[in-house]
Amino acid sequence: MPKVDNSAVGALVERARRDVDSGLLPAAQFALAFEGEVVVSEALGDCTAATRFHTYSAVKPTVALTAMELAAEGLFDISAPVSDVLPSFGANGKDAITVSQVLLHAGGFPYAPLGRTETTDRAARLAAYAGWRTDWQPGSRYEYHPLSAHWVAGDIITEVTGRPYADVIAERVMEPAGCSRWLGIDVEEQADVADVVPVGSVPTAEELAALGLEELPGGIGEAALMVFNRPWVRAAGIPGGGGIARAEEMARWYQAVLHNTGGFLHAEVRTDAMVVRQNHPDWTRTPASRSHAFVLAGDDGKAAMRGHGHGASSGAFGHSGAGGQAAWADPASGISFAYLTNGLDRNDLASARRRVALSTRALACGKKQ
């Protein structure tokens, strides 16, 4: 069986410290876990092991798995239209969009808007769904839905259980894995959360040209990401990007999913979470390699384009977050890894390279000496 390689761990620690020691990133945490235990953990810069960081989209798998668990218990059909559960969603020609398409970022409404009122008022949000329109034919392509899709998934969870989705997620897929909640952190419990700060510079024209680009595609942007510093946003528990966690706990959670500790996931859910069901290309022309819950590394040599490290096995699974956040597990080595920082790098290419470099070094820790 592969063992943790101490020399490789040293290389991982050195790379993780580089951007903090240089002053680029104010703080970072990372953790490496193996056989159910965290074996390496570091808190770098202006933080401690107790500090919590914004995970952004790295929280999405917890939402998806909860929905999948409820579907497995017959509370709704994941292949059926969303409007079967949330009738208001079906307006404006969205009546045929399935829950599966929503989880696979194939719903066609990537940037459908919600304001502050809709963020905190579920009745207003359900009404807003009726006004959403699709930008392209649902099911025909892949385009990452930064926030919109998982709002829908969260409201499905609430609708079929009659309880706040953040509470259900915590009880169904966090607590059984030995982890605390990552969504919906009460204002009085936010003292240990590190504020995100913008760092670095935007990509140069030369960097973009090397990728054949004139500019990067639009996303939710720096200003929108900074909003997550606001206490009311943290308390709202935005299901597509409002995660708040420690690196140790993220690495431990991926161990629990990897081993299905205590059978906390239905067997069919655990299997489905590891099956690629979305392989339309993304904006880089890289096939998405997504299950309903995770991004899988794949076997086409493009794992790094999906946020995994070089050398990841095809079955490695995880989900990245804005600003370079990383979280994944690799069944071939038994390693799971998480990296979090509060430095929101304006250079998305640099943060992506950092994530891949760290993940590559983390993978090496699971190789035979």
Secondary structure, DSSP 8 states (H G I E B T S, - for coil): -----HHHHHHHHHHHHHHHHTTS-SEEEEEEEETTEEEEEEEEES--TT-BEEEEGGGHHHHHHHHHHHHHTTSS-TTSBGGGT-GGGGTTTTTT-BHHHHHTT-SS-TT----HHHHH-HHHHHHHHHH---SS-TTS-----SSHHHHHHHHHHHHHHSS-HHHHHIIIIIGGGT----S---GGG-TTB---EEES----HHHHHHTT-SS----SHHHHHHGGGSHHHHHHT-TTT-EEE-HHHHHHHHHHHHHTGGG-S-HHHHHHTTS--B--B-TTS-B--B-SS-EE--SSS-TGGGT--TT--TT-EE--BGGGBEEEEETTTTEEEEEEESEEES-HHHHHHHHHHHHHHHHHTTS--
